[in-house]
Amino acid sequence: MDHTRTSFPRQCSKRPQRTAARRIERLDALRRELGSAEAEALIWALGNPDVYRFLSIDLGWTARAYRVWIERSLRSGLLRQMDGP
């Protein structure tokens, strides 16, 4: 049995992603259709080192291109649209 897979939720709950997701939720900035658990998973998935390695090493993205992509992806995936200027 692969114990890494069975312990993932427990390990993930200790990560800073949970703190960030809950903070966004408390600020009432989280997209309405997301809960904090889904937000935590999104932050974890996008911030996964394997994603960075794939984009930077395999695809040749610059650090700037990665930074722009992850900022845009996190913003559009997590934050609800605010009205006003």
Backbone as JSON, one array per atom type, in Angstrom:
{
  "sequence": "MDHTRTSFPRQCSKRPQRTAARRIERLDALRRELGSAEAEALIWALGNPDVYRFLSIDLGWTARAYRVWIERSLRSGLLRQMDGP",
  "N": [[0.84, -1.17, 0.0], [0.51, 2.24, -0.78], [1.51, 4.56, 1.33], [1.93, 7.26, 1.19], [-0.03, 8.36, -0.46], [-2.36, 7.86, 1.04], [-1.99, 9.42, 3.28], [-2.02, 11.99, 2.38], [-4.2, 14.04, 2.63], [-4.01, 14.65, 5.38], [-1.36, 15.58, 5.61], [-1.45, 17.74, 3.85], [-3.17, 19.44, 5.18], [-1.6, 20.72, 6.99], [-0.15, 22.56, 5.72], [0.87, 25.82, 4.47], [-0.9, 26.57, 2.51], [-3.51, 26.1, 3.35], [-3.87, 28.06, 5.3], [-3.67, 30.36, 3.7], [-5.86, 30.0, 1.96], [-8.03, 30.05, 3.75], [-7.74, 32.62, 4.74], [-8.29, 34.2, 2.49], [-10.94, 33.47, 2.19], [-12.03, 34.47, 4.61], [-11.71, 37.18, 4.14], [-13.72, 37.58, 2.44], [-13.25, 37.32, -0.26], [-13.03, 35.1, -1.79], [-13.94, 33.13, -4.59], [-17.37, 32.59, -5.1], [-18.31, 29.99, -5.65], [-16.41, 28.3, -4.62], [-15.09, 26.45, -1.9], [-13.1, 26.65, 1.12], [-11.48, 24.37, 1.2], [-11.33, 23.52, -1.47], [-10.06, 25.75, -2.53], [-7.64, 25.61, -1.18], [-6.62, 23.25, -2.31], [-6.32, 24.08, -4.96], [-4.38, 26.11, -4.7], [-2.26, 24.53, -3.76], [-1.9, 22.75, -5.94], [-1.22, 24.44, -8.12], [1.07, 25.62, -7.09], [2.81, 23.53, -6.88], [6.02, 22.09, -6.91], [6.71, 20.4, -9.04], [5.18, 21.33, -11.16], [6.33, 23.83, -11.59], [8.93, 22.98, -12.33], [8.34, 21.55, -14.7], [7.28, 23.59, -16.37], [9.4, 25.49, -16.4], [11.84, 24.07, -16.89], [11.28, 21.9, -18.73], [9.64, 23.18, -20.65], [10.93, 25.56, -20.98], [10.27, 28.06, -19.86], [10.76, 31.38, -18.65], [11.68, 32.77, -15.44], [10.19, 35.04, -14.99], [8.01, 34.7, -16.78], [6.8, 32.46, -15.62], [6.1, 33.53, -13.1], [4.24, 35.53, -13.85], [2.28, 33.9, -15.0], [1.51, 32.22, -12.8], [0.56, 34.08, -10.96], [-1.62, 35.18, -12.4], [-3.15, 32.86, -12.76], [-3.73, 32.04, -10.11], [-5.12, 34.3, -9.21], [-7.36, 34.39, -10.99], [-8.46, 31.88, -10.51], [-9.08, 31.8, -7.79], [-10.08, 34.25, -6.72], [-12.98, 36.23, -6.37], [-14.76, 38.33, -8.65], [-14.62, 41.74, -8.18], [-16.86, 44.48, -7.83], [-16.89, 47.77, -9.19], [-14.51, 50.53, -9.53]],
  "CA": [[0.0, 0.0, 0.0], [1.25, 3.49, -0.84], [1.08, 5.38, 2.47], [2.01, 8.67, 0.81], [-1.34, 8.76, -0.97], [-3.39, 7.82, 2.07], [-1.77, 10.46, 4.28], [-1.99, 13.31, 1.74], [-5.05, 15.08, 3.23], [-3.48, 15.04, 6.68], [-0.18, 16.4, 5.37], [-1.85, 18.97, 3.18], [-3.84, 20.32, 6.13], [-0.61, 21.43, 7.78], [0.58, 23.45, 4.82], [0.44, 27.22, 4.45], [-1.99, 26.75, 1.56], [-4.76, 26.16, 4.11], [-3.92, 29.39, 5.91], [-3.95, 31.33, 2.64], [-7.24, 29.8, 1.48], [-8.95, 30.53, 4.79], [-7.62, 34.09, 4.81], [-9.04, 34.73, 1.35], [-12.35, 33.26, 2.51], [-12.4, 35.43, 5.67], [-11.77, 38.51, 3.54], [-14.86, 37.54, 1.52], [-12.72, 37.52, -1.61], [-13.0, 33.81, -2.47], [-15.03, 32.91, -5.53], [-18.54, 32.07, -4.39], [-18.51, 28.55, -5.86], [-15.33, 27.55, -4.0], [-14.92, 26.39, -0.46], [-11.68, 26.81, 1.46], [-10.76, 23.14, 0.86], [-11.03, 23.57, -2.91], [-9.07, 26.81, -2.71], [-6.38, 25.05, -0.7], [-6.14, 22.3, -3.32], [-5.89, 24.85, -6.13], [-3.09, 26.73, -4.36], [-1.27, 23.47, -3.7], [-1.65, 22.22, -7.28], [-0.49, 25.42, -8.94], [2.38, 25.87, -6.5], [3.58, 22.29, -6.81], [7.33, 22.22, -7.54], [6.75, 19.68, -10.32], [4.61, 22.22, -12.18], [7.39, 24.8, -11.89], [10.0, 22.3, -13.09], [7.84, 21.26, -16.04], [7.19, 24.82, -17.16], [10.68, 26.17, -16.56], [12.88, 23.21, -17.46], [10.83, 21.19, -19.93], [9.11, 24.1, -21.66], [11.84, 26.68, -21.13], [9.72, 29.34, -19.4], [11.6, 32.2, -17.78], [11.11, 32.98, -14.1], [9.17, 36.08, -15.13], [6.84, 34.11, -17.43], [6.16, 31.62, -14.61], [5.5, 34.41, -12.1], [3.05, 36.14, -14.45], [1.28, 32.84, -15.15], [0.96, 31.74, -11.53], [-0.25, 35.18, -10.4], [-2.87, 35.24, -13.15], [-3.91, 31.64, -12.49], [-4.25, 32.09, -8.74], [-6.12, 35.37, -9.14], [-8.6, 34.02, -11.69], [-9.0, 30.67, -9.94], [-9.47, 31.94, -6.4], [-10.72, 35.5, -6.3], [-14.2, 36.64, -7.05], [-14.68, 39.64, -9.28], [-15.14, 42.84, -7.36], [-17.49, 45.55, -8.58], [-16.34, 49.1, -8.96], [-13.26, 50.88, -10.23]],
  "C": [[0.89, 1.24, 0.0], [0.75, 4.43, 0.25], [1.15, 6.86, 2.16], [0.64, 9.16, 0.35], [-2.39, 8.8, 0.12], [-3.21, 8.93, 3.09], [-1.8, 11.86, 3.68], [-2.9, 14.34, 2.4], [-4.54, 15.56, 4.58], [-2.27, 15.93, 6.52], [-0.55, 17.75, 4.79], [-2.47, 19.95, 4.17], [-2.86, 21.12, 6.96], [0.15, 22.47, 6.95], [0.05, 24.88, 4.87], [-0.68, 27.5, 3.44], [-3.33, 26.87, 2.28], [-4.93, 27.53, 4.74], [-4.29, 30.44, 4.86], [-5.39, 31.22, 2.16], [-8.25, 30.33, 2.5], [-8.91, 32.05, 4.92], [-8.41, 34.74, 3.68], [-10.54, 34.6, 1.62], [-12.83, 34.26, 3.58], [-12.51, 36.85, 5.14], [-12.94, 38.65, 2.57], [-14.43, 37.81, 0.08], [-12.7, 36.23, -2.42], [-14.19, 33.7, -3.41], [-16.16, 32.18, -4.82], [-18.69, 30.55, -4.51], [-17.42, 27.69, -5.23], [-15.45, 27.56, -2.49], [-13.43, 26.52, -0.14], [-10.87, 25.55, 1.13], [-10.4, 23.1, -0.62], [-9.98, 24.63, -3.21], [-7.69, 26.32, -2.29], [-5.78, 24.1, -1.73], [-5.63, 23.03, -4.56], [-4.53, 25.5, -5.88], [-1.98, 25.69, -4.35], [-0.89, 22.98, -5.1], [-0.84, 23.19, -8.13], [0.91, 25.67, -8.41], [3.26, 24.65, -6.38], [4.91, 22.45, -7.54], [7.45, 21.48, -8.88], [6.19, 20.52, -11.45], [5.66, 23.25, -12.58], [8.49, 24.16, -12.74], [9.56, 22.01, -14.52], [7.85, 22.52, -16.91], [8.55, 25.45, -17.41], [11.74, 25.31, -17.26], [12.42, 22.57, -18.77], [10.35, 22.13, -21.03], [9.96, 25.34, -21.85], [11.29, 28.04, -20.71], [10.75, 30.07, -18.55], [10.92, 32.32, -16.42], [10.0, 34.02, -14.17], [7.89, 35.52, -15.74], [6.08, 33.23, -16.44], [5.44, 32.48, -13.58], [4.22, 35.05, -12.61], [1.94, 35.1, -14.55], [0.67, 32.43, -13.82], [0.13, 32.83, -10.86], [-1.6, 35.25, -11.08], [-3.75, 34.03, -12.83], [-4.51, 31.63, -11.09], [-5.35, 33.14, -8.62], [-7.43, 34.93, -9.78], [-9.25, 32.78, -11.09], [-9.59, 30.83, -8.55], [-10.36, 33.13, -6.09], [-11.97, 35.81, -7.09], [-13.98, 38.02, -7.63], [-15.33, 40.68, -8.39], [-15.76, 43.89, -8.26], [-16.78, 46.86, -8.27], [-15.03, 49.32, -9.66], [-12.04, 50.2, -9.68]]
}
